[in-house]
Amino acid sequence: MSELHKFLFDGLPVRGMLVRLTEGWTEALRRRETAGAQPAEVRALLGEMAAAAVLMQANIKFNGALVLQIFGDGPVKLAVAEAQPDLSFRCTAKVVGEVPAGARLEALLNVHGNGRCAITLDPQERLPGRQPYQGVVPLHGDRREPLQQVSAVLEHYMLQSEQLDTRLVLAADDQVAAGLLIQRLPVQGAANLEAAERNEDLIGLSEGYNRIALLAGTLTREELLSLDAQTLLHRLFWEERLTRYEPLQPRFACRCSRERVRGMLLGLGRAESEGLIAERGLVEVGCDFCGLQYRFDAVDVGEMFTSAHRQQPGSSSVN
Ligand SMILES: [Zn+2]
């Protein structure tokens, strides 16, 4: 079963999380297949992004979707992973052209150095006119060196936007998408940095984080993919005292619905929609996340616009 484990390091301002997406991940892959098979490099990228989105969602107190998007200038134009507060997740990618074998982040999404990663917090109930929060980071480091891993991009983001030191290790194959997140917690009362630097206790605490981040960095891809949580945490942190919490259960779920597609067609307008019917006899809209096909025939479309007109004169939206 897919699991997310949260833990604290006793006596240190450090928290950790470990996620293993198993059947939720294989389901996400199977659903994507119906929309067209994607190369292994892209599947691995999406798995890492899905694991990261679930970790980042579990790491914040926020009632809304966390959406991780990478806009690419290589064969991958867009990769998206989204996680909800109940840790349900979904993901999709748009690939145009050949993906070189063994391609990593740069060759997939950052060929010309214009790739961008956007992290969006989209509240469940958005007030009218209010934009969701969005942070954007490039796919290169401070010295403009191209980054080869999603984890490095997100570590950069968390340091920049939240001033939180974070160590992130991600890996995915076709069976498992997994991730380990280690984060330094802000120390209370350390607002005055100079005083903090003089304080030996705080230096000790800082060394604690560094030690744990180093240990996390020794985790191999094989270990992350194959070991269960108990074995993995023991192998890495056997000298530390951990407080562990009840595991949570992430799962695959798509939020698409016939009602949403209907809203989209209403937004498109009567002439456009009827034009599609005239052309193909049917309007077919597929969900990029789960592969479901929604079909509307001439009767559906006719009914849609007359009833929408009756219910909401002058409006073309159902939202
Ligand atoms: Zn869907």
Residues whose N, C-alpha, C, O or C-beta is under 5 A from the ligand:
A	BS01	ZN	C254 C256 C287 F289 C290 L292
